Amino acid sequence: MRTVRDDDGTRYLLLKESTESSLVRDPETGEQQHVPNADLEPVDGESPLATAAEGVPDTARQVITATHDERALGLLVELDERGPLSVAELLSAYDLCESDLHGLLAEFRAAGLLAEATVHGQRGYDTTETASDGLAHLRD
């Protein structure tokens, strides 16, 4: 499998190639079609697996790549459901040590999934629209 693009710049996954045409799949819609080989060119340096991932909405991909295990995903889900929450609330409510909690919060902020918030006069965090949207896609 390879990543190819047509004359309009639309990227596809090349599934089968014959003499005159190729069977391609649109990674966003899953639609398959035959396209003349003359209308396709390879996309160098792009993994077909990365192209296949484009079928998952951007916000859901951000959540998936930032939450490397179930605890991390659970923390993000809880912040989305219950947030904003102060750091003190997070430390007392969940089974994360301070170091692990701050590490996850920093990763989520770097991924654009959390924003700082003031909660009862204390530093806290709330999910961004990106995180909420990504989690909604995952819940569907």
Buried (B, 14 or more C-beta within 10 A) or exposed (E): EBBBBBEEEEBBBBBEBEEEBBBBBBBBEEEEEEBEBEBBEEBEEBEBEEBBBBBBBEBBBBBBEBBEEEBBBEBBBBBBEEBBBBBEBBBEEBEBEEEBBBEBBEBBBEBBBBBEBEBEEEEBBBBBEBBBBBBBBBEE
